[in-house]
């Protein structure tokens, strides 16, 4: 469980920070920042599920399960825009 958390934490930071760094360096167009937005959205969803599993949810479970599909849809659209427009 610890290894899984470490790997997911590192990959989440890469998904969020690398597009920002590449855009600031001028390597990619600004539309590539949509990838960071998608990474942030999936991170929010993952945190909500992690807190729910730990028994200390940030929101009621029903609310989390209602929001999660919308977060996943927005994340997918953000990734698609980031790759498609870049």
Jmol script that loads the backbone (N, CA, C; Angstrom):
load data "model"
ATOM      1  N   UNK A   1       0.822  -1.198   0.000  1.00  0.00           N
ATOM      2  CA  UNK A   1       0.000   0.000   0.000  1.00  0.00           C
ATOM      3  C   UNK A   1       0.866   1.262   0.000  1.00  0.00           C
ATOM      4  N   UNK A   2       1.967   1.237   0.730  1.00  0.00           N
ATOM      5  CA  UNK A   2       2.860   2.399   0.794  1.00  0.00           C
ATOM      6  C   UNK A   2       3.510   2.633  -0.576  1.00  0.00           C
ATOM      7  N   UNK A   3       3.958   1.558  -1.213  1.00  0.00           N
ATOM      8  CA  UNK A   3       4.601   1.697  -2.521  1.00  0.00           C
ATOM      9  C   UNK A   3       3.604   2.277  -3.522  1.00  0.00           C
ATOM     10  N   UNK A   4       2.387   1.796  -3.485  1.00  0.00           N
ATOM     11  CA  UNK A   4       1.343   2.302  -4.386  1.00  0.00           C
ATOM     12  C   UNK A   4       1.123   3.791  -4.172  1.00  0.00           C
ATOM     13  N   UNK A   5       1.089   4.219  -2.932  1.00  0.00           N
ATOM     14  CA  UNK A   5       0.894   5.644  -2.626  1.00  0.00           C
ATOM     15  C   UNK A   5       2.061   6.482  -3.137  1.00  0.00           C
ATOM     16  N   UNK A   6       3.266   5.986  -2.961  1.00  0.00           N
ATOM     17  CA  UNK A   6       4.456   6.724  -3.416  1.00  0.00           C
ATOM     18  C   UNK A   6       4.456   6.849  -4.938  1.00  0.00           C
ATOM     19  N   UNK A   7       4.191   5.744  -5.620  1.00  0.00           N
ATOM     20  CA  UNK A   7       4.185   5.756  -7.086  1.00  0.00           C
ATOM     21  C   UNK A   7       3.092   6.686  -7.616  1.00  0.00           C
ATOM     22  N   UNK A   8       1.905   6.630  -7.027  1.00  0.00           N
ATOM     23  CA  UNK A   8       0.828   7.497  -7.475  1.00  0.00           C
ATOM     24  C   UNK A   8       1.123   8.963  -7.173  1.00  0.00           C
ATOM     25  N   UNK A   9       1.747   9.232  -6.044  1.00  0.00           N
ATOM     26  CA  UNK A   9       2.105  10.610  -5.704  1.00  0.00           C
ATOM     27  C   UNK A   9       3.106  11.193  -6.685  1.00  0.00           C
ATOM     28  N   UNK A  10       4.126  10.418  -7.014  1.00  0.00           N
ATOM     29  CA  UNK A  10       5.149  10.882  -7.959  1.00  0.00           C
ATOM     30  C   UNK A  10       4.551  11.087  -9.346  1.00  0.00           C
ATOM     31  N   UNK A  11       3.771  10.114  -9.806  1.00  0.00           N
ATOM     32  CA  UNK A  11       3.191  10.247 -11.150  1.00  0.00           C
ATOM     33  C   UNK A  11       2.207  11.413 -11.200  1.00  0.00           C
ATOM     34  N   UNK A  12       1.472  11.653 -10.137  1.00  0.00           N
ATOM     35  CA  UNK A  12       0.562  12.790 -10.104  1.00  0.00           C
ATOM     36  C   UNK A  12       1.292  14.113 -10.184  1.00  0.00           C
ATOM     37  N   UNK A  13       2.403  14.212  -9.470  1.00  0.00           N
ATOM     38  CA  UNK A  13       3.193  15.446  -9.525  1.00  0.00           C
ATOM     39  C   UNK A  13       3.796  15.659 -10.909  1.00  0.00           C
ATOM     40  N   UNK A  14       4.242  14.569 -11.536  1.00  0.00           N
ATOM     41  CA  UNK A  14       4.785  14.680 -12.893  1.00  0.00           C
ATOM     42  C   UNK A  14       3.701  15.161 -13.856  1.00  0.00           C
ATOM     43  N   UNK A  15       2.512  14.572 -13.751  1.00  0.00           N
ATOM     44  CA  UNK A  15       1.405  14.981 -14.628  1.00  0.00           C
ATOM     45  C   UNK A  15       1.021  16.441 -14.416  1.00  0.00           C
ATOM     46  N   UNK A  16       1.160  16.916 -13.213  1.00  0.00           N
ATOM     47  CA  UNK A  16       0.777  18.300 -12.919  1.00  0.00           C
ATOM     48  C   UNK A  16       1.904  19.285 -13.228  1.00  0.00           C
ATOM     49  N   UNK A  17       3.131  18.984 -12.822  1.00  0.00           N
ATOM     50  CA  UNK A  17       4.226  19.955 -12.911  1.00  0.00           C
ATOM     51  C   UNK A  17       4.960  19.965 -14.248  1.00  0.00           C
ATOM     52  N   UNK A  18       5.105  18.804 -14.894  1.00  0.00           N
ATOM     53  CA  UNK A  18       5.886  18.754 -16.134  1.00  0.00           C
ATOM     54  C   UNK A  18       5.285  19.611 -17.258  1.00  0.00           C
ATOM     55  N   UNK A  19       3.977  19.566 -17.505  1.00  0.00           N
ATOM     56  CA  UNK A  19       3.446  20.453 -18.551  1.00  0.00           C
ATOM     57  C   UNK A  19       3.643  21.944 -18.238  1.00  0.00           C
ATOM     58  N   UNK A  20       3.574  22.291 -16.969  1.00  0.00           N
ATOM     59  CA  UNK A  20       3.811  23.692 -16.588  1.00  0.00           C
ATOM     60  C   UNK A  20       5.254  24.071 -16.898  1.00  0.00           C
ATOM     61  N   UNK A  21       6.188  23.209 -16.504  1.00  0.00           N
ATOM     62  CA  UNK A  21       7.607  23.489 -16.748  1.00  0.00           C
ATOM     63  C   UNK A  21       7.920  23.559 -18.240  1.00  0.00           C
ATOM     64  N   UNK A  22       7.352  22.644 -19.014  1.00  0.00           N
ATOM     65  CA  UNK A  22       7.608  22.644 -20.458  1.00  0.00           C
ATOM     66  C   UNK A  22       7.017  23.873 -21.137  1.00  0.00           C
ATOM     67  N   UNK A  23       5.866  24.311 -20.682  1.00  0.00           N
ATOM     68  CA  UNK A  23       5.256  25.511 -21.255  1.00  0.00           C
ATOM     69  C   UNK A  23       6.054  26.757 -20.886  1.00  0.00           C
ATOM     70  N   UNK A  24       6.483  26.842 -19.635  1.00  0.00           N
ATOM     71  CA  UNK A  24       7.293  27.999 -19.218  1.00  0.00           C
ATOM     72  C   UNK A  24       8.634  28.043 -19.947  1.00  0.00           C
ATOM     73  N   UNK A  25       9.178  26.863 -20.286  1.00  0.00           N
ATOM     74  CA  UNK A  25      10.447  26.807 -21.006  1.00  0.00           C
ATOM     75  C   UNK A  25      10.279  27.097 -22.496  1.00  0.00           C
ATOM     76  N   UNK A  26       9.038  27.161 -22.954  1.00  0.00           N
ATOM     77  CA  UNK A  26       8.791  27.440 -24.365  1.00  0.00           C
ATOM     78  C   UNK A  26       8.843  26.213 -25.251  1.00  0.00           C
ATOM     79  N   UNK A  27       8.942  25.041 -24.666  1.00  0.00           N
ATOM     80  CA  UNK A  27       9.017  23.801 -25.432  1.00  0.00           C
ATOM     81  C   UNK A  27       7.665  23.394 -26.006  1.00  0.00           C
ATOM     82  N   UNK A  28       6.609  23.709 -25.298  1.00  0.00           N
ATOM     83  CA  UNK A  28       5.258  23.346 -25.732  1.00  0.00           C
ATOM     84  C   UNK A  28       4.382  24.599 -25.745  1.00  0.00           C
ATOM     85  N   UNK A  29       3.307  24.567 -26.531  1.00  0.00           N
ATOM     86  CA  UNK A  29       2.394  25.719 -26.552  1.00  0.00           C
ATOM     87  C   UNK A  29       1.588  25.810 -25.259  1.00  0.00           C
ATOM     88  N   UNK A  30       1.017  26.968 -24.968  1.00  0.00           N
ATOM     89  CA  UNK A  30       0.235  27.143 -23.740  1.00  0.00           C
ATOM     90  C   UNK A  30      -0.948  26.178 -23.608  1.00  0.00           C
ATOM     91  N   UNK A  31      -1.489  25.707 -24.721  1.00  0.00           N
ATOM     92  CA  UNK A  31      -2.616  24.775 -24.642  1.00  0.00           C
ATOM     93  C   UNK A  31      -2.227  23.461 -23.972  1.00  0.00           C
ATOM     94  N   UNK A  32      -0.939  23.174 -23.902  1.00  0.00           N
ATOM     95  CA  UNK A  32      -0.465  21.956 -23.237  1.00  0.00           C
ATOM     96  C   UNK A  32      -0.743  22.001 -21.734  1.00  0.00           C
ATOM     97  N   UNK A  33      -1.051  23.186 -21.205  1.00  0.00           N
ATOM     98  CA  UNK A  33      -1.370  23.322 -19.784  1.00  0.00           C
ATOM     99  C   UNK A  33      -2.677  22.613 -19.415  1.00  0.00           C
ATOM    100  N   UNK A  34      -3.504  22.303 -20.415  1.00  0.00           N
ATOM    101  CA  UNK A  34      -4.713  21.522 -20.133  1.00  0.00           C
ATOM    102  C   UNK A  34      -4.358  20.163 -19.522  1.00  0.00           C
ATOM    103  N   UNK A  35      -3.169  19.651 -19.840  1.00  0.00           N
ATOM    104  CA  UNK A  35      -2.725  18.383 -19.249  1.00  0.00           C
ATOM    105  C   UNK A  35      -2.569  18.549 -17.740  1.00  0.00           C
ATOM    106  N   UNK A  36      -2.025  19.680 -17.309  1.00  0.00           N
ATOM    107  CA  UNK A  36      -1.897  19.949 -15.873  1.00  0.00           C
ATOM    108  C   UNK A  36      -3.260  20.044 -15.212  1.00  0.00           C
ATOM    109  N   UNK A  37      -4.200  20.671 -15.890  1.00  0.00           N
ATOM    110  CA  UNK A  37      -5.557  20.763 -15.354  1.00  0.00           C
ATOM    111  C   UNK A  37      -6.156  19.368 -15.186  1.00  0.00           C
ATOM    112  N   UNK A  38      -5.990  18.522 -16.190  1.00  0.00           N
ATOM    113  CA  UNK A  38      -6.483  17.147 -16.085  1.00  0.00           C
ATOM    114  C   UNK A  38      -5.819  16.392 -14.951  1.00  0.00           C
ATOM    115  N   UNK A  39      -4.512  16.588 -14.780  1.00  0.00           N
ATOM    116  CA  UNK A  39      -3.803  15.951 -13.675  1.00  0.00           C
ATOM    117  C   UNK A  39      -4.297  16.418 -12.320  1.00  0.00           C
ATOM    118  N   UNK A  40      -4.590  17.711 -12.221  1.00  0.00           N
ATOM    119  CA  UNK A  40      -5.113  18.247 -10.959  1.00  0.00           C
ATOM    120  C   UNK A  40      -6.498  17.679 -10.664  1.00  0.00           C
ATOM    121  N   UNK A  41      -7.330  17.567 -11.695  1.00  0.00           N
ATOM    122  CA  UNK A  41      -8.685  17.037 -11.500  1.00  0.00           C
ATOM    123  C   UNK A  41      -8.660  15.580 -11.049  1.00  0.00           C
ATOM    124  N   UNK A  42      -7.825  14.763 -11.675  1.00  0.00           N
ATOM    125  CA  UNK A  42      -7.763  13.361 -11.274  1.00  0.00           C
ATOM    126  C   UNK A  42      -7.142  13.242  -9.882  1.00  0.00           C
ATOM    127  N   UNK A  43      -6.246  14.164  -9.542  1.00  0.00           N
ATOM    128  CA  UNK A  43      -5.680  14.173  -8.197  1.00  0.00           C
ATOM    129  C   UNK A  43      -6.730  14.482  -7.139  1.00  0.00           C
ATOM    130  N   UNK A  44      -7.613  15.417  -7.451  1.00  0.00           N
ATOM    131  CA  UNK A  44      -8.703  15.748  -6.529  1.00  0.00           C
ATOM    132  C   UNK A  44      -9.606  14.540  -6.324  1.00  0.00           C
ATOM    133  N   UNK A  45      -9.939  13.870  -7.430  1.00  0.00           N
ATOM    134  CA  UNK A  45     -10.771  12.666  -7.328  1.00  0.00           C
ATOM    135  C   UNK A  45     -10.094  11.579  -6.515  1.00  0.00           C
ATOM    136  N   UNK A  46      -8.806  11.387  -6.738  1.00  0.00           N
ATOM    137  CA  UNK A  46      -8.066  10.380  -5.983  1.00  0.00           C
ATOM    138  C   UNK A  46      -7.993  10.701  -4.497  1.00  0.00           C
ATOM    139  N   UNK A  47      -7.802  11.963  -4.177  1.00  0.00           N
ATOM    140  CA  UNK A  47      -7.765  12.364  -2.768  1.00  0.00           C
ATOM    141  C   UNK A  47      -9.114  12.150  -2.093  1.00  0.00           C
ATOM    142  N   UNK A  48     -10.191  12.477  -2.806  1.00  0.00           N
ATOM    143  CA  UNK A  48     -11.519  12.249  -2.228  1.00  0.00           C
ATOM    144  C   UNK A  48     -11.738  10.769  -1.939  1.00  0.00           C
ATOM    145  N   UNK A  49     -11.326   9.901  -2.880  1.00  0.00           N
ATOM    146  CA  UNK A  49     -11.485   8.459  -2.669  1.00  0.00           C
ATOM    147  C   UNK A  49     -10.571   7.945  -1.558  1.00  0.00           C
ATOM    148  N   UNK A  50      -9.355   8.484  -1.475  1.00  0.00           N
ATOM    149  CA  UNK A  50      -8.430   8.049  -0.426  1.00  0.00           C
ATOM    150  C   UNK A  50      -8.958   8.421   0.958  1.00  0.00           C
ATOM    151  N   UNK A  51      -9.466   9.639   1.108  1.00  0.00           N
ATOM    152  CA  UNK A  51     -10.025  10.039   2.397  1.00  0.00           C
ATOM    153  C   UNK A  51     -11.273   9.231   2.728  1.00  0.00           C
ATOM    154  N   UNK A  52     -12.060   8.909   1.714  1.00  0.00           N
ATOM    155  CA  UNK A  52     -13.247   8.079   1.938  1.00  0.00           C
ATOM    156  C   UNK A  52     -12.841   6.697   2.439  1.00  0.00           C
ATOM    157  N   UNK A  53     -11.809   6.123   1.822  1.00  0.00           N
ATOM    158  CA  UNK A  53     -11.346   4.788   2.225  1.00  0.00           C
ATOM    159  C   UNK A  53     -10.749   4.807   3.633  1.00  0.00           C
ATOM    160  N   UNK A  54     -10.123   5.914   3.999  1.00  0.00           N
ATOM    161  CA  UNK A  54      -9.511   6.001   5.320  1.00  0.00           C
ATOM    162  C   UNK A  54     -10.542   6.187   6.434  1.00  0.00           C
ATOM    163  N   UNK A  55     -11.790   6.453   6.050  1.00  0.00           N
ATOM    164  CA  UNK A  55     -12.831   6.641   7.052  1.00  0.00           C
ATOM    165  C   UNK A  55     -13.025   8.077   7.476  1.00  0.00           C
ATOM    166  N   UNK A  56     -12.289   9.005   6.844  1.00  0.00           N
ATOM    167  CA  UNK A  56     -12.408  10.426   7.167  1.00  0.00           C
ATOM    168  C   UNK A  56     -12.695  11.218   5.891  1.00  0.00           C
ATOM    169  N   UNK A  57     -13.859  10.975   5.284  1.00  0.00           N
ATOM    170  CA  UNK A  57     -14.134  11.614   3.990  1.00  0.00           C
ATOM    171  C   UNK A  57     -14.286  13.129   4.098  1.00  0.00           C
ATOM    172  N   UNK A  58     -13.868  13.806   3.034  1.00  0.00           N
ATOM    173  CA  UNK A  58     -14.022  15.256   2.966  1.00  0.00           C
ATOM    174  C   UNK A  58     -15.472  15.632   2.702  1.00  0.00           C
ATOM    175  N   UNK A  59     -16.174  14.772   1.978  1.00  0.00           N
ATOM    176  CA  UNK A  59     -17.583  14.954   1.643  1.00  0.00           C
ATOM    177  C   UNK A  59     -18.305  13.640   1.929  1.00  0.00           C
ATOM    178  N   UNK A  60     -19.623  13.663   2.045  1.00  0.00           N
ATOM    179  CA  UNK A  60     -20.344  12.396   2.192  1.00  0.00           C
ATOM    180  C   UNK A  60     -20.105  11.494   0.974  1.00  0.00           C
ATOM    181  N   UNK A  61     -20.133  10.190   1.200  1.00  0.00           N
ATOM    182  CA  UNK A  61     -19.840   9.224   0.139  1.00  0.00           C
ATOM    183  C   UNK A  61     -20.746   9.422  -1.068  1.00  0.00           C
ATOM    184  N   UNK A  62     -22.020   9.701  -0.829  1.00  0.00           N
ATOM    185  CA  UNK A  62     -22.957   9.888  -1.936  1.00  0.00           C
ATOM    186  C   UNK A  62     -22.527  11.062  -2.821  1.00  0.00           C
ATOM    187  N   UNK A  63     -22.053  12.116  -2.197  1.00  0.00           N
ATOM    188  CA  UNK A  63     -21.609  13.306  -2.927  1.00  0.00           C
ATOM    189  C   UNK A  63     -20.344  12.994  -3.736  1.00  0.00           C
ATOM    190  N   UNK A  64     -19.427  12.235  -3.133  1.00  0.00           N
ATOM    191  CA  UNK A  64     -18.198  11.852  -3.829  1.00  0.00           C
ATOM    192  C   UNK A  64     -18.536  11.028  -5.066  1.00  0.00           C
ATOM    193  N   UNK A  65     -19.420  10.044  -4.907  1.00  0.00           N
ATOM    194  CA  UNK A  65     -19.774   9.189  -6.033  1.00  0.00           C
ATOM    195  C   UNK A  65     -20.586   9.943  -7.082  1.00  0.00           C
ATOM    196  N   UNK A  66     -21.234  11.028  -6.695  1.00  0.00           N
ATOM    197  CA  UNK A  66     -21.942  11.854  -7.656  1.00  0.00           C
ATOM    198  C   UNK A  66     -20.955  12.743  -8.440  1.00  0.00           C
ATOM    199  N   UNK A  67     -19.927  13.241  -7.770  1.00  0.00           N
ATOM    200  CA  UNK A  67     -18.960  14.134  -8.400  1.00  0.00           C
ATOM    201  C   UNK A  67     -17.910  13.408  -9.231  1.00  0.00           C
ATOM    202  N   UNK A  68     -17.575  12.195  -8.856  1.00  0.00           N
ATOM    203  CA  UNK A  68     -16.469  11.486  -9.488  1.00  0.00           C
ATOM    204  C   UNK A  68     -16.634  11.315 -11.004  1.00  0.00           C
ATOM    205  N   UNK A  69     -17.802  10.905 -11.514  1.00  0.00           N
ATOM    206  CA  UNK A  69     -17.918  10.793 -12.977  1.00  0.00           C
ATOM    207  C   UNK A  69     -17.699  12.124 -13.703  1.00  0.00           C
ATOM    208  N   UNK A  70     -18.147  13.211 -13.104  1.00  0.00           N
ATOM    209  CA  UNK A  70     -17.956  14.523 -13.719  1.00  0.00           C
ATOM    210  C   UNK A  70     -16.483  14.922 -13.702  1.00  0.00           C
ATOM    211  N   UNK A  71     -15.791  14.621 -12.602  1.00  0.00           N
ATOM    212  CA  UNK A  71     -14.350  14.890 -12.548  1.00  0.00           C
ATOM    213  C   UNK A  71     -13.611  14.083 -13.609  1.00  0.00           C
ATOM    214  N   UNK A  72     -13.993  12.818 -13.764  1.00  0.00           N
ATOM    215  CA  UNK A  72     -13.342  11.973 -14.766  1.00  0.00           C
ATOM    216  C   UNK A  72     -13.623  12.477 -16.182  1.00  0.00           C
ATOM    217  N   UNK A  73     -14.844  12.947 -16.431  1.00  0.00           N
ATOM    218  CA  UNK A  73     -15.174  13.503 -17.745  1.00  0.00           C
ATOM    219  C   UNK A  73     -14.349  14.760 -18.010  1.00  0.00           C
ATOM    220  N   UNK A  74     -14.301  15.676 -17.045  1.00  0.00           N
ATOM    221  CA  UNK A  74     -13.528  16.896 -17.223  1.00  0.00           C
ATOM    222  C   UNK A  74     -12.037  16.609 -17.374  1.00  0.00           C
ATOM    223  N   UNK A  75     -11.549  15.608 -16.645  1.00  0.00           N
ATOM    224  CA  UNK A  75     -10.143  15.222 -16.762  1.00  0.00           C
ATOM    225  C   UNK A  75      -9.854  14.705 -18.161  1.00  0.00           C
ATOM    226  N   UNK A  76     -10.744  13.861 -18.687  1.00  0.00           N
ATOM    227  CA  UNK A  76     -10.556  13.310 -20.023  1.00  0.00           C
ATOM    228  C   UNK A  76     -10.585  14.407 -21.080  1.00  0.00           C
ATOM    229  N   UNK A  77     -11.523  15.331 -20.959  1.00  0.00           N
ATOM    230  CA  UNK A  77     -11.609  16.445 -21.899  1.00  0.00           C
ATOM    231  C   UNK A  77     -10.347  17.308 -21.812  1.00  0.00           C
ATOM    232  N   UNK A  78      -9.859  17.541 -20.609  1.00  0.00           N
ATOM    233  CA  UNK A  78      -8.638  18.348 -20.436  1.00  0.00           C
ATOM    234  C   UNK A  78      -7.434  17.674 -21.071  1.00  0.00           C
ATOM    235  N   UNK A  79      -7.281  16.377 -20.854  1.00  0.00           N
ATOM    236  CA  UNK A  79      -6.174  15.653 -21.479  1.00  0.00           C
ATOM    237  C   UNK A  79      -6.300  15.690 -22.997  1.00  0.00           C
ATOM    238  N   UNK A  80      -7.509  15.497 -23.516  1.00  0.00           N
ATOM    239  CA  UNK A  80      -7.719  15.502 -24.966  1.00  0.00           C
ATOM    240  C   UNK A  80      -7.392  16.883 -25.554  1.00  0.00           C
ATOM    241  N   UNK A  81      -7.840  17.930 -24.882  1.00  0.00           N
ATOM    242  CA  UNK A  81      -7.530  19.290 -25.345  1.00  0.00           C
ATOM    243  C   UNK A  81      -6.029  19.562 -25.286  1.00  0.00           C
ATOM    244  N   UNK A  82      -5.401  19.148 -24.217  1.00  0.00           N
ATOM    245  CA  UNK A  82      -3.970  19.374 -24.068  1.00  0.00           C
ATOM    246  C   UNK A  82      -3.159  18.685 -25.150  1.00  0.00           C
ATOM    247  N   UNK A  83      -3.541  17.479 -25.505  1.00  0.00           N
ATOM    248  CA  UNK A  83      -2.816  16.759 -26.556  1.00  0.00           C
ATOM    249  C   UNK A  83      -3.257  17.198 -27.953  1.00  0.00           C
ATOM    250  N   UNK A  84      -4.554  17.482 -28.096  1.00  0.00           N
ATOM    251  CA  UNK A  84      -5.075  17.828 -29.416  1.00  0.00           C
ATOM    252  C   UNK A  84      -4.678  19.213 -29.894  1.00  0.00           C
ATOM    253  N   UNK A  85      -4.643  20.157 -28.989  1.00  0.00           N
ATOM    254  CA  UNK A  85      -4.319  21.540 -29.376  1.00  0.00           C
ATOM    255  C   UNK A  85      -2.825  21.820 -29.373  1.00  0.00           C
ATOM    256  N   UNK A  86      -2.066  20.973 -28.741  1.00  0.00           N
ATOM    257  CA  UNK A  86      -0.619  21.219 -28.609  1.00  0.00           C
ATOM    258  C   UNK A  86       0.136  20.915 -29.882  1.00  0.00           C
TER     259      UNK A  86
END
end "model"
wireframe off; spacefill off
backbone 0.3
color backbone group
